Amino acid sequence: MTGLNGDDPDDYYLNLNQDEESLLRSRHSVGSGAPHRQGSLVRPERSRLNNPDNPHFYYAQKTQEQMNHLDVLPSSTGVNPNATRRSGSLRSKGSVRSKFSGRETDSYLLQDMNTTDKKASVKISDEGVAEDEFDKDGDVDNFEESSMQPINKSIKPLRKETNDTLSFWQMYCYFITFWAPAPILAFCGMPKKERQMAWREKVALISVILYIGAIVAFLTFGFTKTVCSSSKLRLKNNEVSTEFVVINGKAYELDTSSRSGIQDVEVDSDTLYGPWSDAGKDASFLFQNVNGNCHNLITPKSNSSIPHDDDNNLAWYFPCKLKNQDGSSKPNFTVENYAGWNCHTSKEDRDAFYGLKSKADVYFTWDGIKNSSRNLIVYNGDVLDLDLLDWLEKDDVDYPVVFDDLKTSNLQGYDLSLVLSNGHERKIARCLSEIIKVGEVDSKTVGCIASDVVLYVSLVFILSVVIIKFIIACYFRWTVARKQGAYIVDNKTMDKHTNDIEDWSNNIQTKAPLKEVDPHLRPKKYSKKSLGHKRASTFDLLKKHSSKMFQFNESVIDLDTSMSSSLQSSGSYRGMTTMTTQNAWKLSNENKAVHSRNPSTLLPTSSMFWNKATSSPVPGSSLIQSLDSTIIHPDIVQQPPLDFMPYGFPLIHTICFVTCYSEDEEGLRTTLDSLSTTDYPNSHKLLMVVCDGLIKGSGNDKTTPEIALGMMDDFVTPPDEVKPYSYVAVASGSKRHNMAKIYAGFYKYDDSTIPPENQQRVPIITIVKCGTPAEQGAAKPGNRGKRDSQIILMSFLEKITFDERMTQLEFQLLKNIWQITGLMADFYETVLMVDADTKVFPDALTHMVAEMVKDPLIMGLCGETKIANKAQSWVTAIQVFEYYISHHQAKAFESVFGSVTCLPGCFSMYRIKSPKGSDGYWVPVLANPDIVERYSDNVTNTLHKKNLLLLGEDRFLSSLMLKTFPKRKQVFVPKAACKTIAPDKFKVLLSQRRRWINSTVHNLFELVLIRDLCGTFCFSMQFVIGIELIGTMVLPLAICFTIYVIIFAIVSKPTPVITLVLLAIILGLPGLIVVITATRWSYLWWMCVYICALPIWNFVLPSYAYWKFDDFSWGDTRTIAGGNKKAQDENEGEFDHSKIKMRTWREFEREDILNRKEESDSLVA
């Protein structure tokens, strides 16, 4: 394979064998016939596709199952799932060459969505799947109904853990909760073993959080005290206060008030007493160190008046006087009272002094030593004042001549440690240290130096992360954001657009500026009498023009336009590939081939829409290409010509997916109105609403499905004739079987909310999960959760992409999409997921789709969510800045690296499949088996999986996408905006953030294990995610540390300047982001409100969340009539998979054709 630049970007092909060691082969060995082994930096066990932990495990299985009718190519990184089953044949054939150019960035297999290979032994359809043929005569009467029996083996029963061995984590959970045996937990309201294990895991997780908090606390406060063990206070020379006296370079506390009338310094017990006049003085000569290292160096003269003995032991060397600590006192030999007064020479005084503990060390800086008026030198860290030698009693003692030599040699400021390090000189230096020491040099131990290094490295590291995130967020706002979306704008225009969104987001009822819709694109209203005539005439028109043609403004549009001729060989237009452009290119090539054989049989290339309809691309073929065109709604939204590009990029078809549970009519209409009136063409958008059960919201007089159906009109099938169909739900036990009804029609506006001139005719499908007959008496029949609603769509898209057998419900969904759009479902390339209480800005969908079309590597993106009730209460006020900073700092930073870790479920778009190279190959993304299988996991037997799948499913989907496609992108598009109602009561906020925080912790743990995110080591998204994980877990302790530091800085000395600066930068940079990026000064006010609420955000909410680790309910976030939602961990009954009928869509379609034929025959008869 050759890259775009002519070089091979991937030099190795990885042949993965299930039973043998992985082989690395050069791609060039295919042509040369001389395979040779190469080295690899990837561990083989990380790449084995038969490992369930491999991110491509399910994809490999799926491609093997469907390999008879799917044309699958290995990625350019060499991953080939077919090798796991056909390793022998692969060895004989060599490496498989890819059929596309360019670099495969996601190590993923490509599926041919549009290959027609007539020479191959297996026929490949236009959808890239094998065709089940009719009889050669095209007669459906020979169809065998025996093939229509339910295929039970395709339904996987509930998976059960077969390995009873306790993992290390489980053993730790039991160990840490040994004091709570099962009977006690059962007595406390936890009878089930699963519930007890969840509680044990919660306690274990809290213990881990405490461990991490203890480590952080130790590094913050304890590390310095441990390695820098000197706990004494250090006082600078000449700055010793009057509460101390200095003795031999150490400061001792002096009590001047306890004893009145005292005239000199006295020692009693462990306290020094003295008059106030002695405070702050140097009292070294009152407690002289004699007869130690100076013994026989300083000796008494024969006529000495100082008491001494025959061994030359002297009572004192200097006059026992106080002197100033700055060294300004002159020698004073005047005898007061009597000789030796105040010298404390008695054994009792000496023992009492030796028992004293100094309160501080006096230190000198090197600058102070060099620039002092005193004659100071340094020896082994001690500062010696040579001027004090002038105080020696020269008439009474003899001392070495070197004393005078040192004093007169102008050595001030020098360190004489090496000069006085040998023999006699060392003894003299030690003697001087005992008698004239005035302090120590300002130096640090190795431990203290290590402590400083750790402090400054941590400071630089934390500041680097904070400042880099700030700089990148600013770069995103100024450079990246304005280039995103449908068009590039300057910063001034970007600010205006942002201000328009701010004005619109001030209130949920504020209407956005809507464009006037052309009359022929508005909803059409027909009476029941005229509806039948309209439908009949449309069917006649379809039969007349064939399904290859359609009407647009009363004329047939020919796609042989200037754009058709500008399509590249891969079906791309200006580097942008869509299903539409690719099919146009394909039809154009088919026409050329047919015309070359027989010019009279030119295929009509007016449209590739209705997905090649009932007639075959190749004349004479009887293969089923699509559903029956006669069942298409007469008033579908007509598809525009191929060169219709109102925003400068090829349009792609998008599903606007709305999940609802207990919303009221106003909230649901707000959402659907905003989606229907987006300025993205209504020919390319489909509304899909899923009602999660027959639920009546608190305060509603109708159930949610009734509200949703009331917003539909012009149904394909009358609502009272719609039947429920079975599907496999994301649940346990008997609830794994669920039933739902599908209603198809067009959105019904309310003229009071959307004026008629702004209304577009938009197709809409409503799926109502009604439950099985057995649960109709239950409180919430059909309710299976939001994740199950998403899986209905995702599983359906996967079945369509891989041409798999599907349930009856999925076929009905395919059929209803065909009926109201004239398109097969595989034409849809993106899904916009919106919550039912969210209102979308009119141009949001356009910007999101444009970003998807322009960059095929983008697999998901989100816009900015605004709070519409900012000032409703103090609870909403504290959320405004938190929402803003989470988008414009966190998501903006992550978006630059294409790794947004959380695409919010209320407003995000995902790519269903991505075009790859030429020849019509596509990479399934959201429709990927690895995404669908792992996201639909119904075995939630650990606390980790429960938090991921039951509480944080939206965030888990984002994590799953990054885990499966680490080289693809998830980005943030601030041009796209929506607004929503934030919780206005603290108990609701507490319940919401409990779910969000717990979900964040568990999802970050999933993401931190992904090794292939961009960057390396400390300069990687994986490292940043690890920091965020630790920061999230220690939030309660962090706010406590912050408060402690602030109080300590106020009441204690010295002030921790570095810590305060770091704190100011961390809190101040978000404020600076507001000044730089926000267009409203009001956000400074919201920031102040947020900072005041930091104890709530960083202590109350996370602490509550951690304590509720084992609570999997949705709490007070959504309320229904009759009670709140319970946890989704019940496992009741057995799943009867025989009730689920599985067939391919072609088999279902044949059955429908037979049924319609029988009905037609009976009518004729």
RONUDREN-388516 format. One record per residue (C-alpha): z, x, y. Coordinates in steps of 0.05 Angstrom, whole numbers, plus 5000, padded with zeros to 4 digits. Example, Ala and Ser with C-alpha at 12.3 -4.5 7.8 and 13.67 -1.06 7.14 Angstrom:
! residues 2
515652464910
514352734979
END
This chain:
! residues 1165
500050005000
498250255068
502050085131
499149875197
499050585222
495750845159
502151135130
505850865070
512650635098
515650555028
514451144981
518050884920
517250294873
523650074838
522449814768
528749424749
529749334675
535048864649
536549284588
534749994608
536350474663
532750344728
526450754738
523851014804
516451094807
511751314862
507050784887
501551304886
502351384811
498450744801
492151064825
493451754798
495851554730
501152094733
507851764745
513452224765
520752104778
523452124849
530352134878
533651544911
539451454959
540850754932
545550674874
541950334815
547649834804
546649564874
539449394860
539649084791
536948384797
540648154734
547248264771
549847594798
552647964858
545748204877
543647824940
536847674907
539447464839
537546724842
530846874874
529147334816
531046794767
526946274803
520746694806
521246834732
522046094717
515945924760
511746534746
506546134708
504145794772
506846214829
503346834854
509247294872
508547994899
513948534902
516548724970
514549385001
521449654984
519449554911
523848974889
520148614833
523748044796
518247994744
520148684720
526748424693
523048024640
516548404632
518749124638
514249324581
507949044611
509749334678
510250024648
503449964618
500349714682
504050154730
506449934798
504349284829
500749374894
502448914951
496848514982
499448535052
499749045108
505749235148
512849385133
517148955089
523748965124
528048515081
527048785010
524348104990
519047814945
513347444976
510746784951
503446584959
503445914993
495945855001
492546264946
486545974908
484546444853
479346124808
478646744765
485846764745
488046464680
493346064716
490745614771
494145694838
494145104886
493845114960
501345074960
501745674914
503745274852
500345074788
496644414787
497943874735
491043584725
488842874712
483942724658
477243044672
474742364691
480342264739
482941664702
490341554707
490541074648
491241654600
497741854632
503341924581
509741604602
513542004551
513142584599
516942184649
523442184612
529542474648
529743224641
537143324631
537244064615
535144234686
541743984714
547044524711
553844244690
559944434729
561245164720
567945364692
571546014693
571246314623
575046944639
582546824638
584247544656
588147584721
584747984776
588548494817
588948004875
591747454831
596947934802
598948124873
599547384891
604247264834
608147894849
609247734923
611447024906
615747184845
621546834880
617846164877
616645964804
612145384787
617644864776
620344984846
613444914876
612344274837
618944014863
616644184934
610443744928
605444204894
604743954822
597644204809
596544914787
590644994836
595044764893
600545254874
595545824869
592845654938
599945694966
601146364932
594646634960
596646395028
603246775024
599547394999
594547355056
600147295106
603447905076
596948285084
596648075156
603748315165
601948985133
596149075181
600548865239
605849365218
600649915215
598049725284
605149695311
606750375282
600550685312
602050365379
609450495385
612150875325
607151435314
608951815377
616451765363
615352005292
611052615303
613752775372
620952765351
624252975416
627652345438
631152655499
629252485568
625553045605
627153155679
623053585725
626554155762
629353955830
628653215810
635153155771
639052575800
646352575822
648552245757
647552915722
649753635726
645354205699
648254705650
643755245621
637454845632
640154185604
642453575642
649253275625
651752615649
657352675701
662652145710
664852165783
668651505786
673451465728
678351985753
680552015825
683052655859
679553115810
677553775843
673254115790
669053955730
673153765669
671353635597
674953085560
672652825493
665152755500
664752655576
664353095637
668552885696
668053165766
668153005840
662052695874
660753345910
659053675843
653753145824
646753405818
648954145819
647854705770
654354835733
651855375686
656855895711
662555415696
660855445622
658056145612
655156395546
658857045536
659557535479
653557275441
646857645446
649658005507
655258325468
655259085479
649559005529
654158755584
660559145578
666959185619
668159785664
674360185654
677559865715
674659165704
678858595731
675458105683
679757975621
676858345561
678958645495
677759295459
671459025427
668158945495
668858185494
669057925566
671757265592
665957155642
659957535671
658857145736
663556825786
665156125763
661655755820
657155155826
650355275855
644454855878
639354675824
633554925868
636355635866
637755675941
645155855933
646956575950
651756995908
658956835924
664457285895
670256955933
676156815888
678856115894
685955945872
686056495820
681456945781
677856565727
679255885759
674055365737
671255825683
673455385624
675155975581
680355625537
678655455466
679954715478
675054695537
669955095499
670254655437
669854035481
663754305516
660354495452
661453775428
657753495488
650653225480
645753335536
642152725563
635753075584
632053735585
630154055651
622954295653
618454705698
611054655704
606855295705
604755135775
611955065795
613755725762
608156105797
608955795865
616555785868
620656195917
624956395859
623756995814
622056605751
619456875685
618256565617
620656795549
619256385486
618655745527
625155855566
624855935641
629256505666
631356605738
631857355750
635057235818
641357015781
642457735760
644757855831
650957435813
653357935761
660258225776
657458925785
664259215802
667158975737
661459025686
655959505665
649159235644
642459535622
638059855675
632259435650
635558835684
634259145752
627359375730
625358665711
628158385775
624358875819
617758915781
614558295813
613657935747
614357235776
610456715737
609057145676
610556995604
614057605576
614657355504
610057885476
612558445521
619658335500
618258215426
620458865394
627059195379
631659315438
627358925486
627958305444
635558345444
635458415520
630857805526
635457395482
641357605524
637757385588
636056715556
643456585545
645956755615
640356595665
636356035632
634855475682
630155045641
624155015595
616655055605
613054385605
610054475536
609254035476
610254105402
604554055353
606853345337
606753145409
599953455418
597453075357
600452445386
596752545451
590252685414
591052035375
592751665439
586751925478
581951855420
584251135410
583551025484
576551305487
574550925424
577250255447
574450345516
567750555487
567349915445
569449475503
565049805555
558949855508
559649115491
560048975566
553949405583
549849115526
551848405545
549448545617
543048855590
541848235548
542847785609
538448185656
532948425609
532748055542
534647335559
529347235612
523847455563
526046975509
523346275497
516745975516
515446395578
517947025613
521446915679
524547355731
532047365743
531646905803
528146375762
533046495705
538846365753
535645725776
534645485705
541945665690
544245275751
540244665728
543744705661
550544775695
549244155738
547043775676
553143995635
558343745684
558543065651
556242815583
552642235617
548842655667
541442575654
536743165652
530043145687
525042845638
517542885640
513442245643
510042125576
502741935570
502141195553
498541315487
504341745464
509641225479
512640765426
508140185410
511039495401
507639005355
509438315333
510438185260
503937795259
499738355286
503138895246
499638715181
492838695214
494139375246
496139685180
490039415145
485239655198
488240345196
487440395121
480140195128
479340745180
482441255133
477841065077
471841085124
473141775153
476642065091
483342405094
480443035124
479642705191
484142365242
483642025308
486042305374
484641885437
479741455398
475442055378
475142515319
477443215339
473443785311
477544405297
471444855301
473745055370
474245715406
481045825375
478245735304
473446305316
479046745344
483446675282
484547335247
483447455173
490647265157
490146605194
494246875252
492846755326
494647325373
499447595320
502846925310
502046585242
503745865227
502245395170
497345035217
493345655237
493345915165
490745265137
485345235191
483045925172
483145735099
479045105109
474145485152
473145995095
472245435045
466945115088
463145765092
463445855017
461145135003
455645165055
452945805026
452145474959
449744794984
448644685059
448643925049
455843915024
459344195085
466744035083
469443675145
473944155181
476443675233
483543735209
487844095160
493243585172
495743075122
495943725082
489043695053
490242975033
487142664972
480543024971
480243704941
478444324982
473444484928
468343944912
468643694842
475943854831
480743294812
487243664825
492743294862
493343614930
497843114964
500542404962
496341774969
493641715040
493440955036
500940915042
501141275109
504040875166
498540595211
501740855275
503541565257
503742055314
496842355314
496243105307
493143475367
487343965360
488544665336
487844965405
493044495435
498244995459
501844725521
506645315522
501945875503
503845935429
501545575366
505944975352
509844925287
512844315255
520344245262
525643805231
531243595278
536943505229
543043095250
549243005207
554042445224
560442195195
564641735240
561141765307
560541165352
554040865377
554441205445
555341895415
549841825364
544941525414
546442085463
544342595410
538142235386
535842065457
536342805476
532443025414
527142495421
525842655494
525443415488
518943665518
516643955452
510743535428
512842935386
507043075338
510943685314
518043435309
521442985258
528342685267
532542675204
539442345205
544242385146
550141905145
555642195103
557941575067
559240855085
564241035139
566940635197
569441075252
576040935287
574640415342
567740225316
565739525295
560039775253
559440305199
555840945217
549640775175
549140095209
549340445277
543940935255
539340405227
540140005291
536640585326
530440535283
524340095289
517639995255
520240155185
515640395130
519539975081
523839395106
531139615105
533239055057
528139295006
530340025005
533340234939
538640764926
536541384888
540641904850
541642634867
546243204848
551743244901
556043834921
562443584890
566443624826
567243174767
564142484769
562842534844
557443054829
553042454817
551542104882
546441604907
543041524974
538041085009
532341345052
529740955112
523541175148
520840915214
520641095288
526141205337
528140575376
530140725447
534840345492
531340235558
537940275594
538941005573
531741255571
526640925617
520240695581
515941205619
520041765588
520041515517
516141865462
514141575395
518142005347
518541925271
525441885243
528441875173
535441645159
538941835094
544941405078
549441685024
551841024994
555141274930
554441034858
556140314838
562640564808
565340804875
563440204918
570639974920
573240644944
575240795015
569241245031
563641114982
558241634983
562142135025
561142845000
561943255064
557343585115
555344145068
552643645018
548543325073
545543995090
544144145017
540243505009
535143795058
535644525036
534944364962
529043914978
525644465017
526844954960
523844464909
517644374953
516845124965
517345304891
514044664865
520144524821
522443894788
526243464836
530742854836
528342154853
531742204921
528042844938
521342534918
522841924961
524342395019
517742745008
514242075004
517541805067
515842435107
508642345085
508541615104
511041705176
507742365193
501642445148
504143135130
506743435067
513743715075
511544435064
508344415133
515244445166
517445155183
523945075221
530144635221
534344485283
541344305261
545143885311
551843515307
551942785323
556142885386
551543395419
546543285475
540643765479
537243995543
529943775547
526744465541
531744735489
527444575428
521344885460
524845545475
527845585405
521345445370
517645935415
522446495396
521346335323
513846345329
513546985370
517947385322
517347215248
523247675232
527947175266
531146755212
536146385254
538146285327
542745885370
543045655442
548845605489
553845045480
556844765544
563144345552
561643685586
568843475599
571344115631
576743815675
578843225632
585543545613
588944225611
586644265538
579344235558
580444695618
582945275575
576645225531
571345295585
571746055594
572846155520
566245805506
562746205560
565246895539
563946755465
556546655483
555247135540
559347715514
560147655438
553647315419
549647685472
552148355444
550648155372
543847865391
541248535417
542148805347
539648165314
546248035279
549447425310
555047305260
556146565276
550746065290
554745445308
553244835266
552844385328
546544725355
542745225313
535745315286
533845625219
527145845192
525045495128
520046035110
516946625145
509746855144
508647535114
502447945121
495647675100
492947245043
497646675058
504146975033
510746695057
518046915049
522546315035
528646385080
532945755087
529145485026
531046114987
534546004921
539746534938
541546145001
541345454969
545045634905
550746004938
551345494994
551644924944
557045254902
561744714879
566745174844
571945294897
577445584854
580046104903
583046054972
577446484998
571946034973
575545404996
575945675067
568745885065
565745255034
570444695054
572444875125
567445375153
560845175120
556845275184
559245975195
558646125121
551245935124
550346455179
554046975138
549946805077
543446895115
545547585139
547947775070
541447575037
536847825093
540648395128
534348665159
532148015190
534847755256
539647225280
539447175356
542246805416
537546445464
541246245528
535245875555
536545345503
542744945519
546644355495
553044015517
558543705476
565343385484
571043875471
577743645444
582043375501
588543325462
592443925438
593443665367
585943575359
584744275387
590044545340
586544225280
579644455302
581745175315
585645205250
579145095213
575245565258
580146145256
581146115181
573646065171
572646665218
577447105178
574246955111
567147005137
568447665172
571147915106
564547725074
560448055129
564448705130
562148825058
554748805077
552449525077
545449415104
546749155174
543849565230
547150225250
551150735212
558550915207
562150785273
555650605306
554050005263
554949255263
558949315199
564049745236
564249265295
565348685247
571049075214
574349175282
573548435297
576648255230
582748695242
583248435314
583047715291
588347825239
593248155287
592147695346
599247415346
602248115343
597348365396
599547855448
606848025432
605348765443
601848605508
607648205535
612448765514
608349295548
608148905613
615648785613
617049505594
612549745651
616649325700
623649495679
623150205650
621150905669
616351255662
610950725670
605850715612
599950805658
594750925603
596750295566
596549875629
589750145648
587049985579
590049285583
586949175652
580049395628
580248955566
582348345607
578248525668
571348665639
570347935617
571847755689
566748255712
561747945664
562947285699
561647605766
555247945741
552247425695
554946745716
551546355770
557845965789
564146255820
567945695788
568146105724
573046585757
577745995762
576445815690
577946535672
584646515706
586345875669
584246215604
588546835617
594546395631
593346055564
592746715525
599446595489
596345955463
589746275442
592646915414
599346685386
600145935376
593345765348
592546365300
599746325276
598845595261
592245735227
595046275183
600845845162
595745305144
591345765102
592145285043
590544655083
583244465071
583143795107
579443675172
585743415205
585043025269
578043265287
574642655257
578341995248
575941375211
578440675205
583740665152
585741395152
583442115157
579342515109
582842835051
581743525023
575443614982
578643944922
579343354876
576143394807
576142704776
572142484716
566242804681
559342914710
554142514670
547742904683
543642424641
543541954701
539442454741
531942414730
528243064745
520643114751
515543474793
512943104854
506243034821
509342684761
513042214807
506542094846
502741934782
508041434763
507441124832
499841084824
500740744757
505640244786
501140084845
495240004798
499139534754
501239134815
494039114840
491538894771
496738344768
494738094836
487438084817
489037724753
END
